[in-house]
Structures are given as structure tokens and as C-alpha cells.
Amino acid sequence: MGKRKAFKGKRKGGQEGGARAPRQPSGGGFADIVRDNQSFVDYYKGQNLLSEDEFSTFYDILKTPLPTTFRITGSRKSALDLRDAMESKYVPSLQGLVIDDVSIEPPKPLSWYPNDLGWFFKVSRKELRKSEEVKKFHQFIVSETEVGNISRQEAVSMIPPLLLDVRPHQSVLDMCAAPGSKTGQILEAIHANDRQNELPTGIVIANDADYKRAQMLVHQTKRLQSPCFLVMNHNAQHFPNIHVKHEGSEEMLPLKFDRVLCDVPCSGDGTFRKNEAIWKTWSVGDGLGLHTMQLLILLRGIQLLKVGGRLVYSTCSFNPIENEAVVAALLQQSKGSVRLVDVSENLPQLKRRQGVSHWRVMNKEKEWVESFESIPERQRRRFSPTMFPPSDIDLYHMERCLRIYPHDQDTGGFFVAVLEKTTPMTHTDKLSEALKTTERIDTAAAEQEDEQMLKQLSSIAPEDVAGDVHVRGEDTQDTPVDSAATPSSVSANEIGPENDTAEPPAKRHSTDTSSAVEAKRPRKEKTPTVAPLKEEPFIFLKPENSDIADFSNFYGLDPKFPATSFLVRSEISKNRTIYYVSEAVKNVLSAPDAHRLRVVNTGIKAFVRQENVQGEGSPWRVSSESLSLLEPFMSKRKIIIDEDELRLVVMEVFPKIEHFKADRQQMLNELVPGCAIFEFEPKPDSKLLLRQKLVLPVWKARVSFNVLINKQERKSLAMRLFGELPQDVPPNLQQLTHRLDKVQDGE
């Protein structure tokens, strides 16, 4: 195995990393890789995870590409509308398809994914080019992916959020979140049961140690338009305490989460079918070098979990050193306060194997080491006692862990453990419980004792590992990373009616590729002092702010809507964009230790200033990001349209008022120029594949309208509703529509 020179960088989860692997050519490049690694074979045969015959089947499928898998995204009924459109328009055209005398199976739902929202399609890139029907379906997938209605996601990656069992209005932490496909699932679950005229109360904090990867989170989750969402940039094992008021008390305590996802950095040998470079780089040292960091992240996650809360630990590795060994060490450390949850009845169609209770440790000379005590004293620095099965392992029910093998359901490899904190484990847990009585506990002392737990584990970390460590994840990105984080500080200062802001920088999407990244072994060190980012602060507006009064009056915003949760991003003379966050997010941004938080992004655009508005109209237009949230609270400037008028608005560029129905023309002409909302309610006998009310922001000029969604969203909506592309923009209007698209995209 050749070694690569390291560079300063960070990968998913938290540690400094090594140089980026050379980019592998997509498609045909897979055939150029020698898909064999004898060290891998020797190691896993020695673990006795599979029989000799089954190991051959397992190893053979690792050499084949993965099928295409994707998930229909979104909260509420919108995902079901898209699913129905796909099933009725595209899947039938792919039935009985034969290419080069080979039958091609049509796309099928993943049998274990709820509501048929997860799909797989076994077709190669070569076959895509040879079939017009497959090409059309591929274009549909690409188009819907561009606007965020479909997420290309490996099947096994969908499992942890489902087993996390997130309920609406819970507090959730995703510790190693980038690029964000699992975070998206969590957000969808948080908003699954949103009710009319009710504001969401939960919160999702997505963290990643690398700033550039954290920005991927912003783009990946933007489509979900959640005011309950924060993106942070901290080392997962040192995720800071955030002090908020305890429920029913004025006492400030560290925020505890109902749900925590620890999808930790790992060696990634479960991704052989996608990340071809691993065939060349895999070594025994990968798992040994990552074990302690994985355990520290898991322990920190458990510390941040509420009593009664659930944590899911997952890797895309087969290695027991990264999987069962980490979980067993945590359970031993918890002294009965944490248990493995039996989820054998969940996702019944998912084929899984039980976790193992016995495994072996191999040194860099490829010799099996039977116990930590059997290692010569001078060599012990390469190992940790927690890598070995504990003597009391039968108490921990390791069979409740899930092992996903590729040959069982044509997937990648994965490991999942579902943990529950049953009794107070940490000192801050005990502090929270004490507040239910009259007992008083020193908060600072409790937090110091919790930190000491992490330091004790760090002290037994191996000082040397067998070779360089290659950190990967099943969502590894082939993008250069460096340790210089672009700077955000958090400010909960309120500003008065005359103060304002500029928009945050636009976020850029990065594609999913298959590169491996080297990382140095985690170093033993005390908790670092983390400098805050230096982006524009988050500044809450006072309810009496003149801009809030302006748009509230113009749109008839219900006084019950919390005007205290509007914020801006800088103090300039004229606000350009006003954002909205949930009360739970506001509590985090207003925390006394908020200045230490590295907040990358939060909030959804609520209102955007439109320049050069004449007459009595308001310059504030409703952003499409927040329309579904704000519309139920608006009593003015809402117009109900019928199906013919919906087609006019979606398919044509700047449709004229005179083309609407006569009674509608009068209503539209009476509106002063500015933003308005068109509402369409599908009738039971409508042929449109739409089962929910559709609301569209539009800009009303003197004689015409323009729908305020960007061209990709307009194209997607037109194809889904009417099966054809919308009208092309005339050359004389292209500059104007390009400018409007930039406004919609936040530029």
C-alpha cells in the first residue's frame, strides 16, 4: 500500500486529514481498478463473520457497481404527488424494456422504505445512452434532483434516520452531518405532521467539522425550507454545551437532545462498490486509527442526549473495531445507563444480520493479538484496551446491532446501533433531574466532570497505528478541503426600526463522488479553544421595526405570528432580506455562550426587498422559501385561481391580466403593484397529479404577472403538472428573467 503525503485538512466528523485521493473517472473508470485486496480478505476471513462459501459471494458482489438509488424528498403530501407522477408517467414506459438482448428491470420501490418513497434502478451509464425511454426517465430524475424534489442517496444511507425515529417538535443533533442526505430525512420527519396555523417548535442542529462540507449541508437542506434548522462547524467530539432555559425553569442548563445521530468517520470498506480507490488503499491500520475518535464522538453524543432519548451510531464499515468494539466500550463506560434497543421489528423488509460479540484484533505485521494484556509493554501504545471484546460483553446484547451485507439486498455495507439513555449517566444529566426537585447542583462543576470523561478516554488512545489512516464515509465528497475555515459569529443583539442588513453569501452545491481521503490518527490533546467564525452576525429585529410593520400591514399578517423571531444579517441602513427562525433556534442564538458557537447558517428568507416599487405598493415580496409557513397567517393579497389560470401562470412568461377570467380580472386590477399569492386547490375530479393546495408567489405589474420561482422550479412544476416544458423566454426579456432568477436564488 503506497502512502500519500498529508496536508492540513478536515474530513467528516472532526479530525485533521490527509491528501485527497486522485479523482477516479466515472463510469468506465471502474473497469480500470484492480478489484482485489489480499489484506482485506485475510482480515475478514480471520474475523469469521461469514462462512467460507458465503465470503466468496460477499467478496464477488463488492466488485460490482451499485444500482442507482434515490429518495423522493419533502414533508407532507408533496412527496406523494411526485411519487404518483413518477409511477403513472415514467415507470410504465420502462416495462418490458430490452437493450442489447438484455431485459432491463423498471425502477422499483425499496421494499423496506416507508410509503414507497425510496427507489432503486439497475441500469448502467452505457444503457442510459442506448434507450430513449431510459434517457427520459434519467432526465426526469436529474431535473427533480436539481430543484431538490429527489435526493440521490445510497440505500443503506437511508437506514439510520429511519431508526432514529424522529418525532415532530423534538430536538435533534446530527453530529457528523455533511453532505446532508441523512439530515434531510431528519428535517422531513420533524415537519411530517405540521398543522395549519401552527408554527414548528422543534430544532435540528447539523454539525460538521469541515467548513466547506458544512456549506454543502446548507445547499442540501435549503429545499426543505425549515426555520428549525441550524448548521454548525465544530469538532464532533468537542461539540460545545449550549446553555438554554430548562423546561419550566429560569435555570440555564446545557441543551440536551431527544435524538442524536452519530454517523461517524470510518474506514469506509462498506463502500467498495462505489469508492473504487479503496481497493488500493485499504489496510488494517484504518480501523485501528479511527477507533478512539469514533468512541469519543459517541461518548460526546451520549452526554448530549436526554434521559429517555435515542442515539443512532452508524458507519459504512464492516470492521468490528469500528463498530461493536466502539459500542461495547460505550456501554461499559455507561455503567448501565445506556442500553441497545431491539429494532428487529422495525423496517421488517430490510435484511440485516445481528451484531457480533466476539472479534479479533490484528497488528500492523498482520498478526492476530488475542488481548491487550498479551501485548508487550513497549508495543501497547499502538492499541487501546477498548478495541478488544470486554469480559462482560454478554450483558450488552450486541446481537441488537445491525449488520448490512451487500449480497443480502444488493446494497453497500453498513453498521447501525440504536442506543437509549435509560437513567442519568452524566453529571449534567443528574443536574437536570435535580431541577425536578428542590436540590441544587453546581452547573460548572457538573460540566467539568463530564469533560473529564472524554479526557479519560483520550488518555488511553493508541499513540501509534499500523500505517496511515484513510477516513471515508458513504457520502465522501471528492472536493479539496483545507483547515482554514471561512469565518460566523452569533449576535443576539436587537436593533431598532432604522437598522438593516445584507443577504448572506450564496452556497454552492458539490456533487457526490468516490474519492478516498487520508487522515492522521486523532491526537491526544485537551479540548481546544475554538475561535468563532467571522461571518455577518444574526441580529433579531424588534417587533416595532418599521419594516415588520410595513409588510405585516401589506399582507395582513396575523398578530399571533411571532414578530420577535425575524432577524437580519448585518447592520446597514436599509434591510434587503429579513429571515425567520423558530423559537427554539432563537433560544440557541440568544444563549449566553452563543458567541462561542460556529454557526454557518440558519433561518429561512421571509421577505426580500424589491427596489423601484411605485405607488402604494410595498417593496417587500414574500420569499418562496417561507411561503408555506407564512401563507396561513396572511389575510391580504391572496387570489384563488382555477386550473386554466394555473396553466397560464406556470406555462407562459409574464401572462397578461386580460387573459384571466373576467371576475378575476377585476380583483387583479384592484391590487396595487407588488407581490401577491396565487392559490390553487385541486378538485377531486382533476386529472392533475396534485393532492394538496398549491401556493405560488407572483409579482403584479400594471398589466401582467410573473411567477416568482426560478426557471428550474418552473420547469419541474410544468413537467409534473402538464407534461410539457414551459414557454421559452423571448430574447427581449431574457436579461430581465435572468435578473429575476438571481433574485430568487438569493444573489
C-alpha positions, -999 to +999 in steps of 0.1 A: +000+000+000+015+033-010+014+062+014+005+097+004+018+129+019-006+145+043-019+180+040-038+200+066-075+194+062-105+180+078-130+154+069-164+144+081-166+143+119-137+162+131-101+154+126-073+167+105-069+148+073-045+137+046-043+144+009-072+139-014-071+108-035-068+112-072-102+116-088-114+084-104-131+087-138-168+080-136-185+052-155-157+034-175-131+041-148-145+014-126-132-013-150-097+000-147-094-006-110-079-039-098-107-050-075-087-072-051-071-066-018-055-096-001-051-078+033-089-072+033-095-109+025-071-122+052-085-098+078-122-105+073-118-142+068-100-142+102-129-124+118-152-153+109-181-130+102-192-152+073-187-188+062-161-197+036-187-201+008-207-170+018-175-150+019-169-157-018-204-145-026-198-114-004-164-106-020-177-111-055-205-086-052-181-060-037-165-059-072-198-049-089-212-013-092-242-003-070-276+001-085-289+037-088-309+046-057-328+077-048-353+091-024-384+112-031-380+141-006-402+166+011-425+168+040-463+165+039-481+155+007-457+170-019-436+138-019-466+116-026-476+138-055-442+133-071-443+096-064-477+093-081-464+113-111-434+090-115-455+058-112-481+069-137-459+087-163-424+071-163-424+037-148-450+022-173-428+033-203-399+013-189-418-020-186-406-048-208-375-029-219-348-048-237-313-034-245-287-054-264-308-086-258-308-079-220-340-073-201-339-041-180-359-041-148-380-010-144-374+012-113-389-003-082-395+009-047-372-003-019-394-028-001-384-016+033-386+022+028-419+037+041-446+049+016-426+037-014-405+069-013-372+051-017-364+036-051-337+017-070-330+012-107-304-013-121-291+004-152-256+013-163-245+046-179-240+028-212-276+016-211-288+051-203-273+063-236-289+035-257-325+038-247-347+069-253-372+057-226-344+053-200-329+087-211-363+104-205-365+089-171-330+099-163-337+135-174-367+135-151-346+123-121-319+149-129-345+177-132-362+169-100-328+165-082-318+200-094-348+215-076-344+192-046-375+170-050-354+139-054-322+130-035-296+107-050-287+086-019-273+052-013-299+028+001-281+019+033-276+056+040-313+059+044-315+035+073-301+055+103-326+084+101-355+059+099-343+040+130-337+073+148-375+076+149-376+114+149-409+129+160-422+164+152-411+191+176-382+171+190-346+185+194-322+166+172-284+168+168-266+153+137-230+153+148-212+145+116-238+156+091-222+166+057-232+164+030-267+162+044-288+134+029-295+120+063-301+154+078-327+160+051-345+129+062-344+141+098-359+175+088-386+158+068-395+138+099-395+170+121-421+186+097-440+154+089-471+164+109-470+202+106-505+216+111-523+246+096-517+278+116-491+261+139-455+271+139-429+243+143-413+241+177-386+215+172-349+221+163-323+202+142-287+211+146-265+197+118-227+198+126-196+191+106-160+197+114-151+209+080-164+243+070-167+235+033-186+204+039-208+223+064-217+246+035-228+215+015-254+210+043-268+244+036-275+237+000-287+201+005-313+212+031-323+245+016-351+229-003-368+218+029-372+255+039-372+249+077-369+276+102-360+250+128-325+243+113-290+253+123-257+244+106-226+244+129-189+239+124-173+221+154-153+190+160-179+165+169-161+151+200-158+186+213-193+199+204-199+227+229-225+230+256-253+255+247-270+269+278-307+275+275-335+278+300-345+245+314-382+235+308-404+252+333-375+269+350-353+300+347-322+279+353-297+279+324-286+244+316-268+227+287-292+219+259-299+181+258-313+164+227-342+140+222-324+124+193-287+122+183-272+108+151-236+097+152-227+087+116-190+088+123-159+090+101-148+055+092-126+034+070-154+030+045-148-005+034-186-009+031-184+014+001-161-007-021-189-008-048-189+030-051-155+042-039-132+022-061-100+038-048-104+019-015-093-013-033-058+002-035-056+019-001-075-004+024-053-015+054-057-029+088-045+004+103-076+023+091-099+008+118-072+009+145-065+046+139-101+056+139-114+036+169-107+061+196-120+091+177-152+072+170-156+063+206-150+099+217-177+112+193-201+085+205-195+094+242-200+131+235-232+123+217-245+103+247-235+131+270-257+155+249-286+130+249-316+134+272-325+107+296-351+087+276-336+099+244-324+078+214-290+078+197-281+060+165-244+052+159-235+041+123-206+035+100-202+023+064-176-002+076-176-040+082-149-037+108-159-048+144-131-025+157-151+005+144-185-010+152-192-034+180-159-025+198-169+012+200-205+004+211-194-021+237-168+003+252-195+030+255-219+006+272-192-005+296-184+032+303-221+040+309-224+015+338-260+005+329-273+040+320-274+032+283-289+001+265-290-012+230-325-010+216-340-041+199-352-028+165-357-062+149-394-054+143-386-021+126-383-020+088-393-057+085-384-060+048-348-049+055-325-079+055-300-075+083-276-096+104-271-095+141-241-077+157-212-099+169-199-105+204-165-118+195-139-103+172-101-102+168-075-075+167-047-076+141-014-056+144+004-039+115+025-071+110-008-088+102-006-109+133-036-116+155-034-101+190-056-121+215-058-095+243-045-061+254-026-078+282-008-101+258+008-072+240+044-065+250+046-033+271+066-014+245+040-021+218+009-012+237+010+024+226-004+011+192-036-002+208-064+007+232-080-018+256-114-007+242-105-024+209-109-058+225-142-075+235-149-068+272-152-098+295-188-089+303-199-084+267-228-109+270-246-083+293-248-058+264-270-077+239-247-070+210-270-090+188-293-060+187-268-042+164-275-043+127-250-055+101-260-049+065-241-070+039-241-061+002-251-096-010-283-097+010-302-070-008-278-056-035-266-026-014-235-012+002-222-024+036-234-007+068-234-010+106-261+005+128-266+005+166-296+021+182-290+033+218-312+046+245-302+065+277-324+050+304-311+067+335-288+097+343-253+089+332-235+122+332-233+149+359-253+173+338-280+146+335-281+144+372-283+182+374-313+182+350-330+156+371-323+175+403-342+205+390-373+184+391-369+187+429-355+214+451-320+201+451-293+225+438-261+214+419-231+234+408-236+236+370-200+245+362-186+216+383-210+191+366-198+202+332-162+199+342-168+163+354-185+154+321-155+168+302-132+147+324-149+115+310-137+125+275-102+132+287-100+098+305-109+080+272-084+102+253-057+092+278-059+055+267-058+063+230-031+045+210-001+066+203+008+048+171-012+029+144-005+005+117+001+029+088-017+059+075-055+061+082-079+066+054-111+084+065-142+079+044-179+079+047-206+066+024-212+102+013-175+110+008-170+141-013-143+145-039-136+181-030-104+197-018-106+207+019-083+228+040-082+238+076-088+274+071-125+279+078-142+308+062-154+328+091-198+333+116-202+349+148-236+349+166-251+380+180-285+381+196-285+419+198-318+435+188-318+466+166-344+492+162-366+504+133-339+522+115-313+494+113-309+469+085-289+441+066-274+425+036-280+389+024-258+360+034-234+346+008-248+321-017-240+285-011-225+263-038-236+226-043-210+199-046-215+166-064-212+132-048-181+113-060-160+084-049-127+096-035-108+084-005-091+108+019-062+101+042-063+114+078-038+114+106-046+095+137-065+115+163-040+132+186-043+132+224-049+168+234-071+188+257-103+204+245-093+231+220-103+267+222-123+273+191-125+307+175-159+319+163-165+323+126-164+358+113-194+360+090-221+385+095-239+381+128-275+371+133-294+402+147-330+400+158-353+428+149-375+445+175-413+438+169-419+476+164-393+477+135-408+498+106-401+471+080-420+445+101-449+469+104-448+476+066-451+440+054-474+430+082-499+456+072-494+450+034-501+412+037-524+413+067-501+392+088-518+377+118-508+395+150-503+360+165-474+354+142-443+359+164-426+391+152-398+386+177-383+358+155-374+379+125-337+386+120-312+402+097-276+395+090-259+429+093-265+464+105-268+486+074-291+515+066-316+495+046-326+459+051-325+438+019-335+404+033-354+395+065-351+360+078-373+339+102-362+313+127-383+291+151-384+299+188-361+270+196-334+283+172-338+318+186-331+304+221-298+289+208-288+321+190-297+341+222-278+317+246-253+334+269-225+313+253-237+319+217-205+338+210-186+305+211-208+289+185-195+284+150-229+289+132-226+286+094-262+292+085-297+293+099-331+307+091-353+309+060-358+340+039-391+355+049-392+388+030-369+403+003-369+440-007-377+447-043-364+480-055-382+507-076-417+498-064-440+527-074-472+540-059-489+525-028-472+490-032-448+476-006-412+469-016-414+436+004-421+404-015-427+371+002-398+347-004-408+313-018-387+297+010-411+308+037-444+309+017-458+277+031-450+289+066-464+325+062-494+319+039-518+305+065-512+337+086-518+361+057-553+377+051-545+400+022-532+398-014-543+361-019-561+352-051-577+319-058-572+307-094-586+278-114-568+251-134-568+270-167-553+301-149-527+279-132-516+266-166-514+302-178-492+313-148-469+283-150-465+278-187-464+314-200-439+342-194-454+374-180-491+364-186-514+394-190-543+401-167-567+404-196-562+366-202-577+357-168-614+351-162-635+383-161-643+382-124-606+375-116-595+405-138-614+429-116-597+415-084-563+417-100-567+452-114-577+464-079-544+451-064-517+477-061-484+466-077-462+443-057-461+407-045-492+386-043-501+349-037-519+327-062-537+297-046-549+267-064-570+239-048-573+208-069-608+194-074-615+157-067-621+150-104-589+169-116-565+150-138-536+169-123-513+147-102-517+171-073-534+163-040-527+194-020-532+231-023-505+248-044-495+284-035-473+305-058-457+339-052-462+363-081-452+398-089-481+420-101-472+447-125-496+472-141-509+448-168-492+415-162-478+390-137-446+370-132-444+339-111-416+343-085-399+309-088-366+302-106-365+286-140-356+251-127-385+250-103-409+263-130-396+237-155-401+209-129-436+222-120-447+224-156-435+189-165-451+174-134-485+191-138-489+194-176-463+170-190-446+197-212-419+224-209-430+260-201-427+287-227-393+299-237-383+334-226-384+359-256-349+373-264-360+408-254-370+396-219-341+372-212-320+398-193-350+406-171-358+370-163-321+362-157-321+390-131-353+377-115-338+342-113-308+356-095-331+373-070-350+340-064-317+322-058-306+348-033-279+365-052 
